[in-house]
Amino acid sequence: MATNITNTNSIDPCDVGTPDDWISRHPEMVHLSKKYPFNAESPLSLLIDQGFITPNPLYYVRNHGPVPKLHWDTHRLIVDGYDDLFLLILKPLNLSMNNIEKFPYKKFSVTLVCAGNRKKELNMIKQSKESNWDSAAVKWCLNDINDIILAYKMNCERLPPNHSYPLRVIIPGYIGGRIVKWLSRITISNKESNSYYHYHDNRVLPSEYNVDQANKKNIWYNPNYIINYLNINSVITSSAYNEYILLLNFFNNNNNQMYNLKGYAYTDSGNKITHVEISLDDGKTWILAKLNQPELDHPVVLKRGINPIPRYWCWSFWSLTIPLYSFIRCEEISVRAWDATQNTQPRNPTWNVLGMMNNSHFRVKINTIVQGSEFHLIFEHPIQPGNLSGECNDVNTSITTSCSVLEISDS
């Protein structure tokens, strides 16, 4: 059952003296950098405890600058640009938030993911470059089946400041870097964006390139390396980081003692996760986990009246109950997911200069430790999101996945 989460309406100590010292934060959010601006995520165990829908205060935050102080009554959306079909300059459309709210609307659930999800694992191989945001292709946005929307509500509330109050773009199945926040203008163009960050970010370059080599060979402008879609990924949430098992438990009616492994998975382009597998022997053999897909039965999805649904935009949960003695001589737990296109995760991570799109098998190591006269098995995740004491730490992107119900303009 999900924990009752409410916002504290208090200023985070790390925001004091910054332009964001007016924004309330949830105290459980873990800082990913001691530097301004605010970037944070909830502890993995707390995130997964919320279930299918992540409460707004626990939604991961990725900002590259101050949160603007925007107001519903004065904010405008300008739509302008070039009509390639009729070769005309479009007459600008100037909309207030009240105009947008009066359009027909719909609700649906969607999982959002940062392209730097699990970036810290790549930084453990070699340090990567920081990231920013970008634009999206019109041809994808104009296809109705892709559910491109302008969102002004999140989980039945107006968007929080961190999450783009009063208006943002949502592109399901795309990386977070393409999902523009604090939207004030949409410009339609027959040319690709010339923004610096469009070319120098949200790309996966070949692993042989560092920043200097990429700049020297101008490889940033090669369209083969651009990122739009998410890739398939999965995570182990239980066993939790630093969770331990007393070895004495193995010898007390161990035939009856069971352990429940849990986690989540997601994939790209609206494809469906079909199965998830667990290995306890370094990938030599795999065990099929039980799959739970709340999206299929969620009231918001059912209300749309489309069966089967054409696109799957949300994460799935998996679980596997095994005998406790399965951990004897087990050094590592691995997970991999598969989707309807028979796509799965690679065994090992591949470093790239931006630290993007790491989706290798998620592994939890099992170590034996001695505490006094007792022996324990302790579980170690590949990364930890900051220092869970709540201090402002200089660490890297770890797990950045959340799901919400969005209320959007259907115009």
Secondary structure as UniProt FT lines:
FT   HELIX           13..15
FT   TURN            16..17
FT   TURN            19..22
FT   TURN            27..28
FT   STRAND          30..31
FT   STRAND          40..41
FT   HELIX           44..49
FT   HELIX           56..58
FT   TURN            72..74
FT   STRAND          76..83
FT   TURN            84..87
FT   STRAND          88..89
FT   STRAND          93..96
FT   HELIX           97..102
FT   STRAND          105..113
FT   TURN            115..118
FT   HELIX           119..123
FT   TURN            124..125
FT   HELIX           138..141
FT   HELIX           144..146
FT   STRAND          149..154
FT   TURN            155..156
FT   STRAND          157..158
FT   HELIX           161..163
FT   TURN            164..166
FT   STRAND          168..170
FT   TURN            172..173
FT   HELIX           176..178
FT   STRAND          185..188
FT   HELIX           196..200
FT   TURN            207..208
FT   HELIX           211..217
FT   HELIX           219..221
FT   HELIX           223..225
FT   STRAND          233..238
FT   TURN            241..242
FT   STRAND          244..246
FT   HELIX           247..251
FT   TURN            254..256
FT   STRAND          258..266
FT   TURN            269..270
FT   STRAND          273..279
FT   TURN            282..283
FT   STRAND          287..288
FT   STRAND          290..292
FT   HELIX           294..297
FT   HELIX           299..303
FT   TURN            304..305
FT   STRAND          316..323
FT   HELIX           324..327
FT   TURN            328..329
FT   STRAND          332..339
FT   TURN            340..341
FT   TURN            353..354
FT   STRAND          362..371
FT   TURN            372..373
FT   STRAND          374..380
FT   TURN            388..389
FT   STRAND          401..409
//
